[in-house]
Amino acid sequence: MHMDIQENFVNKVAASGLITLNLEEYFDQGERVVYDIKENLFHGLILREKDFREFIKTHDWSAYAGKNVAIICSADAIVPTWAYMLLANRMKPFANEVVFGSLETLEAVLFSKALAKIDLAAFANERVVIKGCADIEVPVSAYVEVTNLLTPVVKSIMYGEPCSTVPVYKRKD
């Protein structure tokens, strides 16, 4: 009798035809670093072009090899836009990614670029669950981005776990 019960067991989640999309799989493993241009300011107040250009020319930019860099200015100073451009220009040949903004901005950009590579055809007319609980902190921006990408192609989008979902979108056929 015990064997009959196991033979009749049906995994309803597996049989539901749901596709689970785990945003953690799009997490860039590269190191994240902050570059604070405050360190280049004279008395923490002003950027001197001559000194900055000398720094740009002589600094060892290979220290940023493979890293994801967020450029900020934590000082209350006016920094010309070209200074940030020079930093990006020197870092980019070495760094994986360079952005202006916080680590949160950097994370959003990394996820955005990774999600842009999704093969949307694989999700055409499917019922998709965007996995909710993550070991890695996935920014809300990534959930918004993947929703924007999938909405035009999927049958439905749900959030959570296959056994407990919150409906987000259902195409009206």
Residue, then its C-alpha position, 0 to 999 in steps of 0.5 A: m500500500h505504501m508503494d501505491i501512495q508514492e507512485n500516485f504522488v504528483n509534484k504540482v509545482a513541476a507539473s504547473g509549467l512554471i518557469t522560475l527566473n532567479l535574478e541571483e544568477y545574474f549577479d556579477q561576481g566581480e569586486r566592487v570598489v568606490y573611488d572617491i574623488k575627494e582624495n584628489l581635491f586641494h584642501g578637500l575643496i577644489l580640484r586643481e586641473k594641473d595637479f589632477r592631470e598629473f595624477i591621471k597621467t602617473h597613477d597605476w590604473s591597473a589596480y582596477a583590473g577586473k573590478n566594478v568601480a563606483i565613482i563618487c565625491s563625498a566632499d561638498a565641493i564643485v567638481p567639473t564633469w570632465a574630471y569624472m570623465l578623465l577618471a572613467n577614461r583611465m579606469k575603463p581599459f582595466a575595470n569591468e564596469v565604471v559608473f558615477g554614483s553609489l554602490e547601489t547605482l553600480e549594482a543597478v547598472l550591473f544587473s541592468k547590463a546582465l538582464a539585457k542579455i536575457d534571451l527573451a524568446a526562451f520566455a515567449n508565452e510562458r508562465v514565469v515566476i521571478k524568484g523572491c527570496a535571495d541569498i544575494e541582495v538583488p536590487v529592486s531595480a532589477y525586479v523592475e527591469v526584468t518585469n519590463l523585459l518580460t511583460p511583452v513576451v510572457k503569458s504571466i509573471m508572478y513573484g515569490e516561490p513556485c509554491s507561494t506566488v504573488p501575481v504581477y501580470k497576466r496577459k489577456d488572451 
